[in-house]
Amino acid sequence: MQSGGVRTYVQIGMARRFSVSRTAVSSASVRESWKENDLVPPRTNAGFSLLEVLIALSIVSIAGLAAISKVGAAGTTLREVARREAEMEAAHNLLATAMTWSRRELDQRLGSTRSGAFVLSVSRPRSGLYRLAVRSDHDLLVTVVHVEAP
């Protein structure tokens, strides 16, 4: 144990402990004593931990913003898929109705006719065969129906 007017050091193995005595000493002499007797130099990278935390927060923020934008894009895609599914369901219902028509009804509807948001195209490539196409801005559903003569 080494005793100096300001500090007492206790060296046990590699651990070093110190205490400052409570004697009336000026702060300048404490600073000088610290510089002379200190075995470990003072940290020169003060504030580095704060910089690390700020960089980590920046990275997490950027990743969070990317995740939020992906969630927004997924929501937009989901709405578009739901809209297309409803459109296909309505087109299917129109095509299913047209498939039940008789030969006379199909002959009356040869060509394109508007039915709600869709255009139903009926053509006859051969006798007894009818091509039915439901379209909006492009062909949604197409089928060929064979209808026997009455």
Helices and strands as residue ranges (DSSP letters): E 2-3, E 7-12, E 15-20, H 27-37, H 48-99, H 103-108, E 111-115, E 118-126, E 129-135, E 139-146
